[in-house]
Amino acid sequence: MKNFAIAIDGPAGSGKSTIAKIIAEKLGIIYVDTGAMYRAVALFCIRNGVDTKDETAVNIILPKIEIRILLENGVQKIFLGDEDVTRKIRTLEVGQGASDVGLILSVREKLVEIQRDLAKDTSVIMDGRDIGTNVLTNAQVKIYLNASVEERAKRRLGELKGNAIDSDIDEVMKQIIIRDKSDMTRELNPLEKAKDALEIDTTNMDIDQVVNEIIKIKEEKLMEAGIWE
Ligand code: DC
């Protein structure tokens, strides 16, 4: 069968990674989490005392950042050099830093190249902010996931707690609102729904419903595109 790509974009906490991971497993394809790459860049900067908002300083340190992606049963693990940072990038501070470095052209160029390369010879489901609009513009399936701010904050808080990170709902909500604004209004590849993307509001849907909906859309789209399984 010909390779295909599913692009999932949407704001923080809309359920992208949870959903994409399950779909990747069900379809036996690779899941690429692009937010993790921006987070890894931010973590490296923070650890080295570089302000993630300081474009000049980030540009200087960027060539030293060695991001490696390893796939374990189709699920992405992310490394800085030899260190597995998959869990260490899941903090609010790193999330905000990722949004900051996502404003910088050199960072976006470096990461988009890695992302396109990962999707080159295989079927993928990739999530982020600019996948349908920039990274994989030819993806056969484009989804824009959304949910209310309250629901997204609740989900993010659950995720943080799952990673043993203490926070509260007001703090998480505040961070989400700041991040949405920065991601949606930035000059370079802002978060927006691609013209040919289908929007799914997941506020009142459970995980299975969203997964099934996307798989249904994928089957229809691949049929339209003449790609058979
Ligand atoms: O999905 P996430 O919360 O892990 O993403 C963290 C930040 O990284 C997000 O707020 C903006 C940035 N990002 C981006 O600019 N482009 C992407 N494709 C993915 C993430």
Residues whose N, C-alpha, C, O or C-beta is under 5 A from the ligand:
A	BS01	DC	A12 T34 G35 A36 Y38 G95 A98 S99 G102 D127 G128 R129 D130 R179 D183
